[in-house]
Amino acid sequence: MTRFIVHLLLGASLFAPPVVRAAEKVLIVVSGEGRDAGRTRPGYEFDELSQAWLIFKANGLEVDVASPQGGAVEADKYDPKEPFNAALLADTAAMSQLADTRAIAQLRPADYAAIYVVGGKGAMFDLPASRPLQRLIATAWQNGAVVAAVCHGPAALAGVTLADGSSIVAGRRLTGFTNEEEALFGKKWAAQYPWLLEDALRSRDAQWSEAPLMMPHVVVDGRLVTGQNPYSTVGVAEAIVRGLGHTPVPRTPGRDERAMQLVEQLRGGDVRGATTTLQRSTDQFHVELIGMLGFYQAKAAADNLAELRPALQTMELAMPYMAEPQLKLGVAEAHLKLGDRVRARILVQQVLDAVPGMEQADALLKRIDG
């Protein structure tokens, strides 16, 4: 059940033809830490690279890719069939850059109108340790560049000191992968991090901002743009385009992005509207994403009823279209915590009718009847 969250996909987008203007250049920074698709060492998130790259190119921006040491870089496991990933994989020029990224120490800050730092757990290791990257970001910022990062990417900002001795993040509004998100999805590597991202940025006097677990969230503070998690990638990329003084070209959101927008509608109080919209055009939304998002939000909410209720509504939005017994048990668990033992028992019994002897369902039924 964690696969959708490991890949953290936002969905495909269809772009209008690139605009014509004098080209500005964006530097995309990725971790070079990755090995074996993230199994033996975490790397960068390909989804966060591909979606941003497509937006940059569609808006007439040139792109360079760099890593601390240069050379080939390896992403964590991802789905190559996702349209945005497939589009980048088919771009021979892009793949050539990834096969031989530029070394940070060899770059000139003046060459870039914007710097975009890709996340992924590898970013917690080699990016904060790269003094050349810190100097590059500091100088580019002082030259007037847009500086942006998504998910774990803001780890690259933690050690950046400006000419006046201040931290680039001090007093600035920003976001990044939260402690709550790390507790659920960072267990394999988080113990090896030099620090948790949220803690490090707060300790440097950043004005931290966050949305509910895994919801899209982009914070723009002047020329500083940050995104909370991979679902914020598209928003960050388009904010960079706007930060360079341009209006992003029109695009059609993919089913993953539409699914997240539907959850935002639900969490905004329009449960009926979200339900009706999904019923009318189910194939336009990534329903499994909605269900799993609610499942993990409920898990994170624990006994916080104010957070548990919208998580339950999110799971129930998707449940009619999913045959996943774990989701139904998650809904039952939420009803039990909210005091509705009757509804909880009905749902657990439905699971046991479909999957007789399922240990997790039997254990939950005992708790309901206990």
Secondary structure, 3 states (H helix, E strand, C coil): CCHHHHHCCCCCCEECCCCCCCCCEEEEECCCCCEHHHCCECCECHHHHHHHHHHHHHCCCEEEEEECCCECCCECCCCCCCHHHHHHHCCHHHHHHHHCEEEHHHCCHHHCCEEEECCCHHHHCCCCCCHHHHHHHHHHHHCCCEEEEECCHHHHHCCCECCCCCECCCCCEECCCCHHHHHHHCHHHHCCCCCCHHHHHHHCCCEECCCCCCCCCEEEECCEEEECCHHHHHHHHHHHHHHCCCCCCCEECCHHHHHHHHHHHHHCCCHHHHHHHHHHCHHHCCHHHHHHHHHHHHHHHCCCHHHHHHHHHHHHHHHHHCCCHHHHHHHHHHHHHCCCHHHHHHHHHHHHHHCCCCHHHHHHHHHHHC
